[in-house]
């Protein structure tokens, strides 16, 4: 099966920035939507952002204006640039990719901690 691997998680101070990346081995031609979810401690997983194959982006209201999702189809990679980070952004961030054949692939997650 296709494996997704996230990079870039870590500790950052409030107001700081962090850039996440996620790469897949599958050809970009077969990847429909790339996106990011997150799960804070003790809470359910929530959708953060997504990008279509053409690059159109959508964001959750909680991150709109602060986060930017982008993708490099040639490298089968999706990015999440996180700016103006807040303590409430602390969560495990999961990469996901939806294939044109209907299959959904998930990464194992990377921890982002926003704290002073």
Legacy VTK file of the C-alpha trace (Angstrom):
# vtk DataFile Version 3.0
C-alpha trace
ASCII
DATASET POLYDATA
POINTS 116 float
0.000 0.000 0.000
0.917 3.651 -0.361
2.660 5.089 2.675
2.349 8.713 3.775
5.049 10.229 5.956
4.729 13.598 7.689
7.656 15.855 8.527
8.074 19.154 10.318
6.293 18.777 13.622
7.825 20.114 16.792
7.731 22.755 19.490
7.108 26.381 18.607
6.285 29.501 20.609
2.965 31.318 20.233
3.086 33.603 17.226
5.706 31.469 15.569
5.621 29.467 12.369
6.015 25.870 11.366
5.927 24.085 8.026
4.655 20.543 7.676
5.179 18.309 4.699
3.836 14.939 3.669
5.079 12.763 0.834
3.538 9.755 -0.858
4.973 7.164 -3.192
1.942 7.098 -5.488
1.915 9.048 -8.736
0.325 12.481 -8.439
-1.883 11.636 -11.404
-3.959 9.326 -9.216
-4.248 11.689 -6.232
-7.422 13.721 -6.092
-7.489 15.686 -2.850
-4.653 16.244 -0.401
-5.390 17.536 3.039
-4.615 17.887 6.700
-6.515 16.969 9.838
-5.557 17.456 13.452
-6.474 15.966 16.787
-5.918 17.804 20.048
-5.554 15.875 23.313
-8.901 14.500 24.443
-10.731 15.783 21.371
-11.995 14.364 18.110
-10.068 14.669 14.898
-11.012 17.754 12.902
-10.445 18.846 9.345
-7.921 21.646 8.874
-7.333 22.221 5.176
-7.508 20.570 1.778
-6.252 21.146 -1.734
-7.643 19.797 -4.987
-5.512 18.376 -7.762
-5.491 21.797 -9.418
-4.412 23.543 -6.230
-7.681 25.077 -5.057
-7.582 25.340 -1.283
-10.141 25.276 1.499
-9.624 25.930 5.188
-11.353 25.492 8.487
-12.481 28.791 9.962
-10.140 28.336 12.908
-7.043 28.474 10.699
-8.166 30.647 7.806
-5.755 33.507 7.213
-2.997 31.840 9.226
-2.412 28.506 7.491
-1.621 27.858 3.850
-1.878 24.498 2.134
0.000 23.795 -1.069
1.032 20.785 -3.087
3.772 19.668 -5.415
2.185 17.142 -7.734
5.490 16.181 -9.329
6.795 15.101 -5.930
3.498 13.725 -4.579
3.825 16.089 -1.652
1.495 18.336 0.318
2.581 21.151 2.616
0.992 23.080 5.431
2.543 26.428 6.278
1.368 27.455 9.737
1.845 31.056 10.810
0.743 33.030 13.860
0.443 29.817 15.798
-1.677 29.714 18.926
-1.654 27.311 21.874
-4.994 25.943 20.676
-3.253 24.771 17.504
-1.455 22.155 19.583
-2.392 18.769 18.164
-1.254 15.783 16.222
-1.483 16.714 12.565
-2.408 14.025 10.071
-1.830 14.072 6.351
-4.445 12.495 4.098
-4.724 11.861 0.398
-7.815 10.764 -1.477
-7.270 8.822 -4.662
-9.426 9.071 -7.757
-10.414 5.441 -7.273
-11.997 6.300 -3.936
-9.301 5.045 -1.590
-8.191 7.231 1.293
-4.664 7.155 2.651
-3.622 8.464 6.068
-0.295 9.265 7.614
0.570 8.349 11.180
0.660 11.961 12.336
3.206 14.475 13.561
2.955 16.376 16.841
2.801 20.161 16.846
3.127 21.834 20.236
2.595 25.575 20.590
3.797 26.749 23.971
6.004 29.343 25.587
LINES 1 117
116 0 1 2 3 4 5 6 7 8 9 10 11 12 13 14 15 16 17 18 19 20 21 22 23 24 25 26 27 28 29 30 31 32 33 34 35 36 37 38 39 40 41 42 43 44 45 46 47 48 49 50 51 52 53 54 55 56 57 58 59 60 61 62 63 64 65 66 67 68 69 70 71 72 73 74 75 76 77 78 79 80 81 82 83 84 85 86 87 88 89 90 91 92 93 94 95 96 97 98 99 100 101 102 103 104 105 106 107 108 109 110 111 112 113 114 115
